[in-house]
Amino acid sequence: MTSQTTSQFAKPRIDVRALLGLYDPADTTDWGPIRAAQMNAGSQMALFMLAANVVGAALVTLNFAHKVPLWQLASWGALVAAVGVTVAFRRLAVRHRTERIASLRDVRDTVLDGIALGAVWSIAPFLFLPLADAETALGLWIVLSILMAASAFAMAALPLATIGFLAVLGGSGAASLALIAAPALAAASLFFTTLLIISCYARGKALVVIRANEIALGERDETVSLLLREFEDKSADWLWETDAQRRVIRANPRFAVSLGVDPKAINGMPFLQILAGTAWESGNFADGLRQMAEHLKKREPFRDLLLPVYIDGTERWWEMTGSPRFNEEGGYIGFRGVGSDVTEARESANQISRMARYDTLTGLPNRLLINETLGVAMAEAEKWGSRCAFMMIDLDRFKAVNDTLGHPVGDRLLMRVSERLKQLMSAREMIGRLGGDEFAVVVSDASDTASVEQLAHTIIEVLSQPYDVDQHTLYIGASVGLAIGPRDGRTAEMLIRSADLALYRSKDAGGGVYHAYEPQLHVEAEERRVLEMALRAALENDEFHLLYQPVVQAGTGALMGFEALLRWTHPELGNISPAKFVPLAEDARLIAPIGEWVLRAACVEAARWDDPIRVAVNVSPEQLHNPAFASFVAAALRDSGLRPDRLELEVTESVFMREGTAAVQTLEAILDMGVRLSLDDFGTGYSSLGYLSRTRFSSIKVDRSFVQGASKGSKEAIAIIRAVVALADSLGMATTAEGVETEDEHRMIQALGCTKVQGYYFGRPLPVLEARGLAVRDSRGSTSVAA
């Protein structure tokens, strides 16, 4: 690294445009001081160049005194002097302002000085040369050559200005020679000018490189000085030295200050006794001190040896390095080394280690420490032939708290949860937070399976008790997945995977329960993985198709419309149930593109039907929480040509679980188009009446579970259906009963007041062509689908 840095200072890369002052490069080089050095060099040579210009003009005047009218020579000489004085004054005027830092503009402005001087000197060859004889012309070119060479050398620090001067004067000289029919001399003049420009640039670059190195060396020296001063001020390191009998010699003052004693008092004392302090008499030495004694005894060098030292009753940690010393004859004469007080660094390292292993919100061990503890527990179980356990805990309904009350309340709820969990832990268990609303328990001794299962039950019971947070009474629950090691996993990673699968089973069962790992769960997870991979390709491979189930008027049986139902036929797996792939699509975030395909296909097909047959399409909450969904619906209607009032979107109550989102606004935008809205599975979920009054639903669908319960005489189901019908009537909404399979159920639904019916009694889900034929036939006069 040092050699690389040195080489960079020896051969810095100087950008040509930056050197000339044309732009500021976007690198780490600080060009302000470098440009200041350029400007200062120009200021120092300002009077010299003024004198050179005046003397040169005087020589030219004397040379042409008998060839050119005196007034012309005097006018030209005065002009040269005026421009020279102006340039010199400009250089000297900015000297104090650019002493330390100069801007890009400061350097760039000097080009005007060079061009102005070049222009006034260009008058001489054009105006005087045609009147000169050979001797006089030679005198002029000698003066001009000397002046150009002097400028290229003396003003190379400002290459842009100097090159401008040389280019103007050299170019005009060559042009004047060409005009008097001396092309060889003109070419020589151009060659000479080019050489001067190249040498000026090279010298200017060399000066900049030297100045850049000086600045870098100065900064490095300043940094070293600061580090040395900091080293001296902190007094953290010191030298120590012993003789062959391990006694302190030439005690370093800083070493003595660190011990809190006089340097003269410790000279001649045993080095190990000084470090041991009060433990010297008892012989209760720290491991680090024992290791140092062993190295001293064997005369072996050691490095970064850590040992505790007690000074005035306070524990400090020292890091010691030492090497044996030998005289010229090879005889052992003692040890010499360096000591450092690393107490603060050790405390910082411990603090960093704690921050890396503990959750900042709850103070519980985080994922890293959980994995480390589980690894130790697995190793101990393997060593002693015992068992350990790992539990994963996921909070039920926590997301609803975050979405409705905000993350600050959610964070305080997590802190309350962690407090309850800590109270349940014994010495053999460790509770930690994996992240979000997931926690984990490591049980180091799980020999008693019954007690582990009882702990899982207790965790669910305790966490399900209400919480009072910020004047809110909150109800959540917990699901637990349990895995026993090494039975359910030979490594910590495998055991965590097993517990995660068990947790998934608990969540899939509705939450609020615990489930232990079973090998079948792994098989199901693999099947789920394979199914998800197939699902991701199903849309591109055109494996989806729609079926259409009739929806009829309850009283007459007349066809009102169809509900579009998604089906998936895989070339190898065959027909896959929607109950299997729809939840998977939601978890895999595939429901949105699949839902868009369903909506487009349903609109295109419904446009082929005659009025007023409608099509109903189920819409997922994820689609409605996308603000662009309303635009997609409008595009689907426009592209298909379907009238908006013939499209009915079915949503579930879960859409309204997340307040403060775009779902309600999206629904309002869709309703404003004229699209109808139906509430699906009412009464099975959220069941709040507030959103019914705030949203313009066209109808409410009664879930098939209530229909089946009512057909079996369930008073509760009958009461719910009547209540839903009464509620819908009062809000001006229709009611659709799902799952009607028999004539008796049809009559019962009619008696209870439902306006529309859907179920196998009126027709199973139909393929596209059959549904199309039924829609056309019914619109031409059929009175009943059942008929």
C-alpha positions in Angstrom: 0.0 0.0 0.0 2.9 2.4 0.9 4.8 1.7 -2.3 1.6 2.2 -4.3 0.9 5.5 -2.6 4.5 6.6 -3.2 4.3 5.8 -6.9 1.1 7.8 -7.2 2.8 10.8 -5.7 5.9 10.3 -8.0 3.9 10.1 -11.2 0.5 11.9 -10.7 -1.9 12.0 -13.5 -2.4 15.6 -14.6 -5.4 16.3 -16.8 -4.4 18.5 -19.8 -7.6 20.6 -19.6 -7.3 21.0 -15.8 -3.6 22.1 -16.3 -4.6 24.7 -18.8 -7.5 25.9 -16.6 -10.3 24.9 -18.9 -12.3 22.8 -16.4 -12.4 21.3 -12.9 -11.9 17.5 -13.0 -14.2 15.3 -10.8 -11.3 13.5 -9.0 -9.9 13.7 -5.5 -7.2 16.3 -6.5 -7.6 19.7 -4.8 -6.8 22.1 -7.7 -7.4 25.2 -5.7 -3.8 25.3 -4.1 -2.2 24.2 -7.4 -3.8 27.0 -9.3 -2.8 29.4 -6.5 0.8 28.2 -7.1 0.4 28.9 -10.9 -1.0 32.4 -10.2 1.8 33.2 -7.7 4.5 32.1 -10.1 3.0 34.4 -12.7 2.8 37.3 -10.2 6.5 36.8 -9.3 7.6 37.1 -12.9 5.2 39.9 -13.8 7.8 42.8 -13.4 10.4 40.7 -15.2 8.1 40.2 -18.2 7.1 43.9 -18.1 10.8 44.8 -18.3 11.4 42.2 -21.1 8.5 43.7 -23.1 9.7 47.3 -22.6 13.3 46.5 -23.5 12.2 44.4 -26.5 10.0 47.3 -27.8 13.0 49.7 -27.3 15.3 47.4 -29.3 12.8 47.1 -32.1 12.4 50.9 -32.2 16.1 51.4 -32.4 16.4 48.8 -35.1 13.8 50.4 -37.3 14.6 54.0 -36.5 15.9 54.7 -40.0 13.3 52.6 -41.8 9.9 53.5 -40.2 8.4 56.8 -39.3 9.2 57.8 -35.8 5.6 58.4 -34.9 4.6 54.9 -35.9 7.4 53.4 -33.8 6.5 55.6 -30.8 2.8 54.7 -31.1 3.6 51.0 -31.3 6.1 51.2 -28.4 3.6 53.1 -26.2 0.9 50.5 -27.0 3.3 47.6 -26.0 4.2 49.5 -22.8 0.5 50.1 -22.0 -0.5 46.5 -22.5 2.6 45.3 -20.6 1.8 47.5 -17.7 -1.8 46.4 -17.7 -0.9 42.8 -17.7 1.7 43.3 -14.9 -0.8 45.2 -12.9 -3.5 42.5 -13.3 -1.0 39.8 -12.2 0.1 41.8 -9.1 -3.5 42.8 -8.2 -4.6 39.2 -7.7 -1.5 38.2 -5.8 -3.0 38.5 -2.3 -6.4 37.1 -3.3 -4.9 34.0 -4.9 -2.1 33.4 -2.4 -3.6 30.1 -1.1 -6.5 29.3 -3.2 -7.2 30.3 -6.8 -10.3 29.5 -8.9 -10.7 28.1 -12.3 -11.7 31.6 -13.5 -8.6 33.2 -12.2 -6.4 30.9 -14.3 -8.7 31.1 -17.3 -8.7 34.9 -17.3 -4.9 35.0 -17.9 -5.4 33.9 -21.5 -6.6 37.4 -22.2 -3.3 38.8 -21.1 -1.3 36.4 -23.3 -3.5 37.1 -26.4 -3.3 40.9 -25.8 0.5 40.9 -25.6 0.7 38.5 -28.6 -1.6 40.8 -30.6 0.4 44.0 -30.0 3.7 42.3 -30.7 2.2 40.9 -33.9 1.9 44.4 -35.3 5.7 44.6 -35.7 6.2 41.9 -38.3 3.2 42.9 -40.2 3.8 46.6 -40.2 7.6 46.9 -40.1 8.9 43.8 -41.8 7.9 44.9 -45.4 10.1 48.0 -44.9 13.1 46.2 -43.6 16.3 45.1 -45.3 17.9 41.7 -44.4 19.9 43.0 -41.5 17.0 44.9 -39.9 14.7 41.9 -40.4 17.2 39.6 -38.7 17.4 42.0 -35.8 13.5 41.9 -35.5 13.4 38.1 -35.5 16.2 37.9 -32.9 14.2 40.2 -30.5 11.0 38.3 -31.1 12.7 34.9 -30.7 14.3 35.9 -27.4 11.0 37.4 -26.2 9.1 34.2 -27.1 11.7 31.9 -25.5 11.8 34.0 -22.4 8.0 33.8 -22.1 8.0 30.1 -22.7 10.5 29.6 -19.9 9.5 32.3 -17.4 5.7 32.1 -17.7 5.3 28.4 -18.2 3.5 28.2 -14.8 0.5 29.8 -16.7 0.6 27.6 -19.8 -2.8 28.8 -21.2 -1.8 32.4 -21.3 1.8 31.7 -22.5 0.6 29.3 -25.2 -1.9 32.0 -26.3 0.9 34.6 -26.5 3.2 32.2 -28.4 0.5 31.0 -30.8 -0.6 34.6 -31.7 2.9 36.0 -32.1 4.4 32.9 -33.8 1.4 32.6 -36.1 1.5 36.2 -37.1 5.2 36.1 -37.7 4.9 33.0 -40.0 2.0 34.7 -41.8 4.1 37.9 -42.4 7.0 35.8 -43.8 4.6 34.0 -46.1 3.3 37.3 -47.4 6.8 38.4 -48.4 7.4 35.2 -50.3 9.6 33.4 -47.8 7.7 30.1 -47.2 10.8 28.3 -45.9 11.3 31.0 -43.2 7.5 30.9 -42.4 7.7 27.1 -41.9 10.8 27.5 -39.7 8.9 30.1 -37.7 6.0 27.7 -37.2 8.3 24.9 -36.2 10.1 27.1 -33.7 6.8 28.3 -32.3 5.6 24.7 -32.0 8.8 23.7 -30.1 8.3 26.6 -27.7 4.6 25.7 -27.1 5.6 22.0 -26.4 8.4 23.1 -24.0 6.1 25.6 -22.3 3.5 22.9 -21.7 6.1 20.4 -20.5 7.6 22.8 -18.1 4.2 24.0 -16.9 3.2 20.4 -16.3 6.4 19.7 -14.4 5.9 22.7 -12.2 2.3 21.6 -11.4 3.5 18.1 -10.6 6.2 19.4 -8.3 3.6 21.6 -6.5 1.1 18.8 -6.3 3.7 16.6 -4.7 4.6 19.4 -2.3 1.0 19.8 -1.3 0.5 16.0 -0.8 3.7 15.7 1.2 2.6 18.7 3.3 -0.8 17.1 4.0 0.9 13.8 4.8 3.3 15.4 7.2 0.5 17.3 8.8 -1.5 14.1 9.2 1.5 12.3 10.7 2.1 15.2 13.1 -1.6 15.1 14.2 -1.4 11.4 14.8 1.8 11.8 16.7 0.3 14.6 18.8 -2.8 12.4 19.4 -0.5 9.5 20.4 1.3 11.7 22.8 -1.8 13.3 24.2 -3.7 10.1 24.8 -0.7 8.4 26.3 -2.2 5.0 25.4 1.0 3.3 24.4 4.3 3.0 26.1 7.7 1.2 25.9 8.8 -1.3 28.5 12.1 -3.0 29.1 13.5 -5.7 31.4 16.9 -7.1 32.2 17.8 -10.8 32.1 16.2 -11.3 35.6 12.9 -9.8 34.3 13.3 -6.6 36.3 12.2 -3.3 35.0 15.0 -1.1 33.7 14.8 2.4 32.3 11.1 2.7 33.2 9.2 4.7 30.6 7.4 7.7 32.2 4.2 6.9 30.3 4.3 3.3 31.6 4.7 4.6 35.1 1.8 7.1 34.7 -0.4 4.3 33.4 0.3 2.4 36.6 -0.2 5.5 38.7 3.4 5.3 40.2 6.7 7.2 40.1 9.0 5.9 37.3 11.9 5.7 39.8 9.9 3.5 42.2 9.4 0.7 39.7 13.0 0.6 38.3 14.4 -2.7 39.5 11.1 -4.3 40.4 10.0 -7.6 38.9 8.0 -6.9 35.8 5.4 -9.6 36.4 4.9 -8.4 40.0 4.1 -4.9 38.8 1.5 -6.3 36.3 0.0 -8.7 38.8 -0.6 -6.1 41.5 -2.4 -7.4 44.5 -2.7 -10.8 43.0 1.0 -11.3 43.3 0.7 -12.5 46.9 -2.3 -14.8 46.3 -0.9 -16.3 43.1 -4.4 -15.9 41.5 -3.0 -14.7 38.1 -5.0 -14.0 35.0 -4.5 -16.4 32.0 -2.8 -13.6 30.0 -0.2 -13.0 32.7 0.5 -16.7 32.9 1.1 -16.8 29.1 3.4 -13.8 29.4 5.4 -15.4 32.2 5.8 -18.5 30.0 7.0 -16.5 27.0 9.5 -14.6 29.2 10.7 -17.8 30.7 11.2 -19.4 27.3 12.6 -16.2 25.8 10.0 -16.3 23.0 8.6 -13.2 21.3 4.9 -12.6 21.8 2.4 -10.2 20.2 -1.0 -8.7 21.2 -1.2 -10.5 24.5 -4.3 -9.4 26.4 -4.3 -9.2 30.2 -6.3 -7.4 32.9 -4.4 -4.9 35.2 -6.0 -3.4 38.3 -5.0 0.2 39.0 -6.5 1.8 42.1 -9.1 -1.0 42.2 -10.2 -0.3 38.6 -9.8 -3.0 36.0 -8.0 -2.0 32.9 -7.1 -4.1 29.9 -3.6 -4.0 28.4 -2.3 -5.4 25.1 1.4 -6.4 25.4 3.9 -7.1 22.7 7.6 -8.0 23.4 10.7 -9.5 22.0 13.9 -10.9 23.6 17.1 -8.8 23.4 20.6 -10.2 22.8 24.0 -8.5 22.9 26.6 -8.6 20.2 28.0 -12.0 21.5 24.4 -13.5 21.4 23.9 -13.4 25.1 20.4 -12.9 26.5 20.1 -9.5 28.2 16.3 -9.1 28.7 13.1 -8.2 26.9 11.8 -5.0 25.3 8.3 -4.3 24.0 5.3 -2.1 23.7 2.1 -1.9 25.9 -1.2 -0.4 25.0 -4.2 0.4 27.2 -7.1 -1.1 25.1 -9.8 -0.8 27.7 -12.0 1.7 25.7 -11.4 -0.2 22.5 -12.4 -3.5 24.2 -15.5 -1.9 25.6 -16.4 -0.5 22.2 -15.8 -3.9 20.6 -18.1 -5.4 23.3 -20.7 -2.8 22.6 -20.5 -3.4 18.8 -20.7 -7.1 19.4 -23.8 -6.6 21.5 -25.4 -4.3 18.9 -24.7 -6.9 16.3 -26.4 -9.6 18.4 -29.3 -7.9 20.1 -32.5 -6.3 18.7 -32.5 -2.6 19.2 -36.3 -2.3 19.7 -36.9 -5.1 22.2 -33.5 -5.8 23.6 -33.9 -9.5 22.8 -31.2 -11.5 21.1 -31.5 -11.1 17.3 -31.3 -13.6 14.5 -27.4 -13.7 14.6 -27.3 -14.6 18.3 -30.3 -17.0 18.0 -28.4 -18.9 15.3 -25.2 -19.0 17.3 -27.1 -20.2 20.4 -28.9 -22.8 18.4 -25.6 -24.0 16.9 -24.2 -24.4 20.4 -27.3 -26.3 21.6 -27.2 -28.6 18.6 -23.5 -29.3 19.2 -24.2 -30.1 22.9 -27.1 -32.3 22.0 -24.9 -34.2 19.5 -22.1 -34.5 22.0 -24.2 -35.9 24.9 -26.8 -37.7 22.9 -29.6 -35.4 24.2 -32.2 -33.2 22.4 -32.7 -29.5 21.9 -35.7 -27.7 20.5 -36.4 -24.6 18.4 -39.7 -22.7 18.3 -40.7 -20.1 15.8 -43.5 -17.7 16.9 -45.5 -15.6 14.5 -48.0 -13.0 15.8 -51.5 -13.3 14.5 -53.3 -10.1 13.4 -50.3 -8.0 14.1 -50.3 -6.6 10.6 -53.8 -5.2 11.1 -52.5 -3.2 14.1 -49.6 -1.8 12.1 -51.9 -0.9 9.2 -54.7 0.7 11.2 -52.8 2.3 14.2 -49.4 2.9 12.7 -45.9 1.6 13.2 -45.2 3.5 16.5 -48.1 1.6 18.2 -47.0 -1.6 16.5 -43.5 -1.1 17.9 -44.8 -0.6 21.4 -46.9 -3.7 21.1 -43.8 -5.7 20.1 -42.1 -4.4 23.3 -45.0 -5.6 25.4 -44.9 -9.0 23.6 -41.2 -9.3 24.3 -41.8 -8.5 28.0 -44.3 -11.3 28.3 -42.1 -13.8 26.5 -39.1 -13.0 28.7 -41.1 -13.8 31.8 -41.9 -17.3 30.4 -38.3 -18.3 29.9 -36.3 -20.4 32.3 -32.5 -20.9 32.4 -32.6 -23.5 29.7 -34.5 -21.4 27.2 -33.6 -18.3 25.3 -36.1 -16.0 23.6 -35.1 -13.8 20.7 -36.6 -11.7 17.9 -36.1 -12.9 14.3 -37.5 -9.7 12.8 -40.9 -8.1 12.2 -43.5 -9.9 14.2 -41.5 -13.2 14.4 -39.8 -14.5 17.5 -37.9 -17.7 18.3 -37.1 -19.8 21.3 -34.0 -22.0 21.7 -34.5 -24.8 24.2 -31.1 -26.2 25.1 -32.5 -29.2 26.9 -35.6 -30.7 25.3 -35.4 -34.2 26.9 -38.9 -33.6 28.3 -41.0 -33.2 25.2 -44.2 -32.7 27.2 -42.7 -29.6 28.9 -41.6 -28.2 25.6 -45.1 -28.6 24.2 -46.6 -27.1 27.3 -44.3 -24.1 26.8 -45.7 -23.7 23.3 -49.3 -23.8 24.6 -48.4 -21.3 27.4 -46.8 -18.9 24.9 -50.0 -18.9 22.7 -52.2 -18.4 25.8 -50.1 -15.6 27.3 -49.7 -13.7 24.0 -53.4 -13.9 23.2 -54.3 -11.9 26.3 -55.4 -8.3 25.6 -52.8 -5.4 25.5 -53.4 -1.8 26.6 -51.2 0.4 24.3 -51.7 4.1 24.0 -55.4 4.0 25.2 -56.1 1.1 22.7 -57.1 -2.4 23.8 -55.4 -4.7 21.3 -56.1 -8.3 20.7 -53.6 -10.4 18.8 -52.6 -14.0 19.0 -49.7 -16.3 18.2 -48.9 -19.3 16.1 -46.0 -21.6 17.0 -43.9 -24.0 14.9 -41.8 -26.5 16.9 -38.9 -28.7 15.8 -36.8 -31.1 17.9 -33.1 -31.5 17.2 -31.3 -33.5 16.0 -34.4 -35.5 15.1 -35.9 -32.9 12.8 -32.6 -31.4 11.6 -28.9 -32.3 11.9 -27.8 -28.7 11.6 -29.1 -25.4 12.9 -30.2 -24.3 9.4 -32.2 -27.6 8.9 -33.8 -27.3 12.3 -34.9 -23.7 11.6 -36.3 -24.8 8.2 -38.3 -27.6 10.0 -39.7 -25.2 12.6 -40.6 -22.7 9.8 -42.6 -25.5 8.0 -44.4 -26.3 11.2 -45.2 -22.7 11.7 -46.6 -22.5 8.2 -48.9 -25.4 9.0 -50.1 -23.5 12.2 -50.8 -20.4 10.2 -52.5 -22.4 7.5 -54.8 -23.9 10.2 -56.0 -20.4 11.1 -53.5 -19.4 13.7 -53.7 -19.6 17.5 -52.2 -23.1 17.6 -48.9 -24.8 17.6 -47.7 -27.5 15.3 -44.7 -29.9 15.6 -42.7 -30.7 12.6 -43.5 -33.8 10.6 -41.6 -35.3 7.6 -44.8 -34.9 5.6 -44.5 -31.1 5.9 -41.2 -31.2 3.9 -42.9 -33.2 1.2 -45.8 -30.7 1.1 -43.3 -27.8 1.0 -41.5 -29.4 -1.9 -44.8 -29.9 -3.7 -45.7 -26.3 -3.0 -42.3 -25.2 -4.4 -42.9 -27.2 -7.6 -46.4 -25.9 -7.9 -45.2 -22.3 -7.5 -42.7 -22.8 -10.3 -45.4 -24.2 -12.6 -47.7 -21.4 -11.6 -45.2 -18.7 -12.6 -45.1 -20.2 -16.1 -48.8 -21.0 -16.4 -49.8 -17.5 -17.7 -47.2 -17.5 -20.4 -48.0 -21.0 -21.4 -51.7 -20.3 -21.8 -52.7 -22.9 -19.2 -55.5 -20.9 -17.6 -59.1 -20.9 -18.8 -62.4 -19.6 -17.5 -65.7 -21.3 -16.7 -68.9 -19.4 -16.2 -71.5 -20.2 -13.5 -75.1 -18.9 -14.1 -76.6 -16.4 -11.6 -80.4 -16.4 -11.9 -83.3 -14.4 -10.5 -84.6 -16.2 -7.4 -88.3 -15.9 -8.3 -88.4 -16.7 -12.0 -85.1 -18.5 -12.6 -84.3 -16.1 -15.4 -80.6 -15.7 -16.2 -79.1 -12.5 -14.8 -75.5 -13.2 -15.6 -72.5 -15.4 -15.0 -69.7 -15.5 -12.5 -66.3 -16.0 -14.2 -64.4 -18.8 -12.4 -60.7 -19.4 -13.0 -59.4 -22.9 -13.7 -55.8 -24.2 -14.3 -54.9 -27.3 -16.3 -51.2 -28.2 -16.2 -49.9 -30.5 -19.0 -48.3 -32.8 -16.4 -50.0 -32.1 -13.2 -53.5 -32.1 -14.7 -56.4 -30.0 -13.3 -55.3 -28.1 -10.2 -58.0 -26.9 -7.7 -58.4 -23.2 -7.2 -58.3 -23.8 -3.5 -54.7 -24.9 -4.0 -53.3 -22.4 -6.5 -55.2 -19.2 -5.6 -53.7 -18.9 -2.1 -50.3 -19.9 -3.6 -50.7 -17.1 -6.2 -51.5 -14.6 -3.4 -48.4 -15.6 -1.4 -46.2 -15.5 -4.5 -47.5 -12.1 -5.5 -48.8 -13.5 -8.8 -52.5 -12.8 -8.1 -52.3 -9.4 -9.7 -51.2 -10.4 -13.2 -53.4 -13.5 -13.1 -56.4 -11.4 -12.0 -55.8 -8.9 -14.8 -55.8 -11.8 -17.3 -59.1 -13.0 -15.9 -60.7 -9.6 -16.1 -59.6 -9.0 -19.7 -60.8 -12.5 -20.8 -64.1 -12.1 -19.0 -64.8 -8.7 -20.5 -64.0 -9.9 -24.1 -66.3 -12.9 -23.7 -69.2 -10.9 -22.0 -69.1 -8.5 -24.9 -70.2 -11.3 -27.2 -73.3 -11.9 -25.0 -76.5 -10.0 -25.6 -77.8 -7.3 -23.1 -78.4 -7.3 -20.3 -76.5 -10.4 -19.2 -73.7 -9.4 -16.9 -70.4 -11.0 -15.9 -69.0 -11.0 -12.3 -65.3 -11.2 -11.7 -63.6 -11.7 -8.4 -60.9 -9.1 -7.5 -58.2 -9.6 -4.9 -57.3 -7.0 -2.3 -53.8 -6.8 -3.8 -55.3 -5.6 -7.0 -57.4 -2.9 -5.4 -54.5 -1.6 -3.3 -52.8 -0.8 -6.6 -53.8 2.8 -7.6 -53.4 1.9 -11.3 -56.1 -0.8 -11.2 -58.9 1.6 -12.0 -57.1 2.6 -15.2 -56.7 -1.1 -16.1 -60.4 -1.7 -15.6 -61.2 1.2 -17.9 -58.8 -0.1 -20.5 -60.3 -3.6 -20.3 -63.8 -2.2 -20.9 -62.6 0.0 -23.7 -60.7 -2.7 -25.5 -63.5 -5.3 -25.2 -66.3 -2.9 -26.0 -68.3 -4.1 -22.9 -70.7 -1.6 -21.4 -69.5 -0.7 -17.8 -72.9 -1.6 -16.1 -72.6 -5.2 -17.5 -69.4 -5.7 -15.4 -69.7 -6.6 -11.7 -66.6 -6.8 -9.5 -66.8 -9.0 -6.5 -64.6 -8.1 -3.5 -64.3 -9.6 0.0 -64.4 -8.0 3.4 -60.6 -8.3 3.8 -60.2 -5.3 1.4 -61.3 -3.0 4.2 -58.9 -4.4 6.8 -56.2 -1.9 5.7 -57.3 1.7 6.3 -55.4 4.6 4.9 -54.7 2.8 1.6 -55.8 3.5 -2.0 -58.4 0.6 -2.0 -61.4 2.8 -1.2 -60.3 5.5 -3.7 -59.8 2.8 -6.3 -63.3 1.4 -5.7 -64.8 4.9 -6.0 -63.1 5.5 -9.3 -64.3 2.2 -10.7 -67.9 2.9 -9.5 -67.8 6.3 -11.1 -67.3 4.5 -14.4 -70.6 2.7 -14.0 -69.2 -0.7 -13.0 -71.3 -2.6 -10.4 -69.8 -3.8 -7.1 -70.7 -6.9 -5.1 -69.6 -7.9 -1.6 -68.6 -11.5 -1.5 -68.6 -13.9 1.5 -70.4 -11.4 3.7 -70.4 -12.4 7.4 -67.4 -14.8 7.2 -64.7 -12.3 7.9 -64.3 -8.7 9.1 -68.1 -8.1 9.3 -68.1 -4.4 10.0 -71.2 -2.5 8.9 -69.3 0.8 8.5 -67.9 0.1 5.1 -71.3 -1.0 3.8 -72.7 2.5 4.3 -69.6 4.2 2.8 -69.3 2.0 -0.3 -71.9 1.8 -3.1 -72.4 -1.9 -3.3 -75.0 -3.3 -5.8 -75.4 -6.6 -4.0 -74.3 -8.7 -1.1 -73.5 -12.4 -1.6 -74.6 -14.8 1.2 -71.9 -17.4 1.7 -72.7 -21.0 0.9 -71.9 -22.1 4.5 -75.0 -20.1 5.7 -77.2 -21.6 2.9 -76.2 -25.1 3.8 -76.6 -24.4 7.5 -80.1 -23.0 6.9 -81.1 -26.0 4.9 -80.2 -28.2 7.8 -82.4 -26.2 10.1 -79.7 -24.1 11.8 -81.5 -21.3 13.5 -78.3 -19.2 13.6 -77.8 -19.5 9.9 -81.4 -18.7 9.1 -81.2 -15.6 11.4 -78.0 -14.5 9.7 -79.5 -14.8 6.2 -82.6 -12.9 7.3 -80.5 -10.2 8.8 -78.4 -9.8 5.7 -81.5 -9.6 3.5 -83.0 -7.0 5.8 -79.8 -5.0 5.8 -79.5 -5.2 2.0 -83.1 -4.1 1.5 -82.6 -1.1 3.8 -79.5 -0.1 1.8 -81.1 -0.7 -1.6 -78.9 -3.7 -2.4 -79.7 -7.0 -3.9 -78.8 -10.3 -2.2 -77.3 -13.4 -4.0 -77.3 -16.8 -2.3 -74.4 -19.0 -3.2 -74.3 -22.8 -3.2 -78.0 -23.6 -3.8 -77.9 -27.2 -4.9 -81.5 -28.5 -4.4 -85.1 -27.4 -5.1 -85.7 -27.3 -1.3 -82.8 -24.9 -0.8 -84.1 -22.8 -3.6 -87.6 -22.5 -2.1 -86.0 -21.7 1.3 -83.9 -19.0 -0.2 -86.9 -17.5 -1.9 -88.8 -17.6 1.4 -86.0 -15.8 3.2 -86.1 -13.0 0.6 -82.9 -13.4 -1.5 -83.2 -11.8 -4.9 -80.6 -13.8 -6.8 -79.4 -17.4 -6.6 -76.3 -19.2 -7.7 -75.4 -22.9 -7.4 -75.4 -26.4 -8.9 -79.2 -26.5 -8.9 -79.3 -23.9 -11.7 -76.1 -25.0 -13.4 -72.5 -26.0 -12.8 -69.7 -23.8 -14.1 -69.9 -24.0 -17.9 -67.2 -23.8 -20.7 -67.1 -20.7 -22.8 -69.2 -21.9 -25.7 -72.0 -23.4 -23.5 -72.2 -20.3 -21.5 -72.3 -18.2 -24.6 -75.1 -20.3 -26.1 -77.1 -20.1 -22.9 -76.7 -16.3 -22.7 -77.9 -15.9 -26.3 -80.8 -18.3 -25.9 -82.0 -16.8 -22.6 -81.8 -13.3 -24.0 -84.1 -14.4 -26.9 -86.9 -15.4 -24.6 -86.1 -18.4 -22.3 -87.7 -18.0 -19.0 -85.7 -20.3 -16.8 -82.2 -21.6 -16.7 -83.3 -24.7 -14.7 -85.7 -25.5 -17.4 
